[in-house]
C-alpha cells in the first residue's frame, strides 16, 4: 500500500507543478506579452481536478480528513472500533455508488472533447473512477488495520 500511496503522491506533486507552470505561463502571456495562451486554462483546470481527487483519496488513507470525534472518543475502545467500522463501511458504500455512476458518466462522455484542446472528456471523468477505487481500497485497508490493532484507540476517563 505504501508503494501505491507513494506513486499517487508523486502524481499529485507533478500535477501541482503543472498547475503552477501553466498558470504562471498564462499570467505572463496575458499581462506581459499581451498574447493569451488559451490551452493553459484547460490544462490547469483538469490537472486541479485530478490532483484534488488523488489528494482526497490519500487523505482517506492517512486519516487526514476533518473529523469530529468528541463523542466517539468518550466511548469504550470496543465501541470506537465499531464506529470506525461503520464509518469505513459507509465510505465504501458511497464510493461503490460513486464508482458505478462515474463509469456510467464516463461512458456517456464517449466522443465528447474539451473545447480548447480537443482532449477526450473521458480522461477527465476517469479521475472520479480512480478516486472511487483508491478510496475503496484505502477504506478496506483501514478496516484490516483496525482488526489487526495497527490503528489504536485510546480509552478516556468518563
C-alpha positions as CSV (number, residue, x, y, z in Angstrom):
1,X,0.0,0.0,0.0
2,X,2.9,2.4,0.7
3,X,4.0,2.0,-2.9
4,X,0.6,2.8,-4.3
5,X,0.4,5.8,-1.9
6,X,3.9,6.9,-3.0
7,X,3.1,6.7,-6.7
8,X,0.0,8.8,-6.3
9,X,1.8,11.3,-4.1
10,X,4.3,11.8,-6.9
11,X,1.5,12.1,-9.5
12,X,-0.2,14.8,-7.3
13,X,3.1,16.7,-6.8
14,X,3.7,16.5,-10.6
15,X,0.1,17.8,-11.3
16,X,0.7,20.7,-8.8
17,X,3.8,21.6,-10.7
18,X,1.8,21.5,-14.0
19,X,-0.7,23.8,-12.4
20,X,1.9,26.3,-11.2
21,X,3.7,26.3,-14.6
22,X,0.6,26.7,-16.7
23,X,-1.0,29.4,-14.5
24,X,2.4,31.3,-14.5
25,X,2.6,31.0,-18.2
26,X,-1.0,32.3,-18.6
27,X,-0.2,35.3,-16.4
28,X,3.0,36.1,-18.2
29,X,1.3,35.7,-21.6
30,X,-1.7,37.9,-20.7
31,X,-0.1,40.6,-18.6
32,X,3.4,41.0,-20.0
33,X,3.3,39.7,-23.6
34,X,-0.4,40.6,-24.2
35,X,-0.8,37.3,-26.1
36,X,-3.2,35.0,-24.2
37,X,-2.5,31.2,-24.4
38,X,-5.9,29.6,-24.2
39,X,-4.8,26.0,-23.5
40,X,-3.2,26.8,-20.2
41,X,-6.6,27.3,-18.5
42,X,-7.8,23.9,-19.6
43,X,-4.6,22.1,-18.5
44,X,-4.6,23.8,-15.1
45,X,-8.3,23.0,-14.6
46,X,-8.1,19.3,-15.4
47,X,-4.8,19.0,-13.5
48,X,-6.5,20.5,-10.5
49,X,-9.4,18.1,-10.7
50,X,-7.1,15.1,-10.9
51,X,-4.8,16.4,-8.1
52,X,-7.7,17.2,-5.8
53,X,-9.3,13.8,-6.2
54,X,-6.0,12.0,-5.7
55,X,-5.3,14.1,-2.6
56,X,-8.8,13.3,-1.2
57,X,-8.1,9.6,-1.6
58,X,-4.7,9.9,0.0
59,X,-6.5,11.8,2.8
60,X,-8.7,8.8,3.4
61,X,-5.7,6.6,3.8
62,X,-3.8,8.9,6.1
63,X,-6.8,9.8,8.3
64,X,-6.2,13.5,7.5
65,X,-9.8,14.5,6.7
66,X,-11.6,16.6,9.2
67,X,-13.4,14.6,11.8
68,X,-15.3,15.4,15.0
69,X,-14.7,12.6,17.4
70,X,-15.5,14.3,20.7
71,X,-18.4,11.9,21.5
72,X,-16.7,8.9,19.9
73,X,-13.5,9.3,21.9
74,X,-15.5,9.1,25.1
75,X,-16.8,5.6,24.2
76,X,-15.1,2.4,25.3
77,X,-12.5,1.1,22.8
78,X,-14.7,-1.7,21.6
79,X,-17.4,0.8,20.6
80,X,-14.8,3.1,19.0
81,X,-13.8,0.2,16.8
82,X,-17.5,-0.4,15.9
83,X,-17.9,3.3,15.0
84,X,-14.7,3.1,12.8
85,X,-16.0,0.0,11.0
86,X,-19.3,1.8,10.4
87,X,-17.5,4.9,9.0
88,X,-15.3,2.8,6.7
89,X,-18.3,0.7,5.5
90,X,-20.2,3.9,4.8
91,X,-17.3,5.3,2.8
92,X,-17.0,2.0,0.9
93,X,-20.8,2.0,0.1
94,X,-20.7,5.6,-1.0
95,X,-17.6,5.0,-3.1
96,X,-19.2,2.0,-4.8
97,X,-22.2,4.1,-5.7
98,X,-19.9,6.9,-7.0
99,X,-17.8,4.3,-8.9
100,X,-20.9,2.9,-10.7
101,X,-22.2,6.4,-11.5
102,X,-18.7,7.5,-12.6
103,X,-18.4,4.6,-15.0
104,X,-21.8,5.4,-16.5
105,X,-20.9,9.1,-16.7
106,X,-17.5,8.3,-18.4
107,X,-19.2,6.0,-20.9
108,X,-21.8,8.6,-21.7
109,X,-19.0,11.1,-22.4
110,X,-17.6,8.9,-25.2
111,X,-17.0,11.2,-28.2
112,X,-17.0,14.4,-26.2
113,X,-13.9,16.5,-26.3
114,X,-12.7,19.6,-24.4
115,X,-13.5,22.8,-26.1
116,X,-9.9,24.2,-26.5
117,X,-7.5,21.3,-26.6
118,X,-9.8,18.6,-28.0
119,X,-8.9,16.3,-25.1
120,X,-11.3,13.4,-24.7
121,X,-13.5,14.2,-21.7
122,X,-13.4,10.6,-20.6
123,X,-9.8,11.2,-19.5
124,X,-11.1,13.9,-17.2
125,X,-14.0,11.9,-15.9
126,X,-11.8,8.8,-15.2
127,X,-10.4,10.8,-12.3
128,X,-13.7,10.0,-10.4
129,X,-13.2,6.3,-11.1
130,X,-9.6,6.4,-9.9
131,X,-10.7,8.3,-6.8
132,X,-13.5,5.8,-6.0
133,X,-11.3,2.8,-6.4
134,X,-8.5,4.2,-4.3
135,X,-10.9,5.3,-1.6
136,X,-12.4,1.8,-1.5
137,X,-9.0,0.1,-1.3
138,X,-7.8,2.5,1.4
139,X,-11.0,2.1,3.4
140,X,-10.6,-1.7,3.3
141,X,-7.0,-1.2,4.4
142,X,-8.2,0.7,7.4
143,X,-10.7,-1.9,8.3
144,X,-8.0,-4.5,8.2
145,X,-5.7,-2.3,10.3
146,X,-8.3,-1.8,12.9
147,X,-8.9,-5.5,13.0
148,X,-5.1,-6.2,13.4
149,X,-4.7,-3.5,16.0
150,X,-2.5,-1.3,13.9
151,X,-4.9,1.6,14.3
152,X,-5.0,2.3,18.0
153,X,-7.9,3.8,20.0
154,X,-7.5,5.4,23.4
155,X,-9.6,4.7,26.5
156,X,-10.6,8.0,28.1
157,X,-11.8,8.7,31.6
158,X,-15.5,9.4,31.9
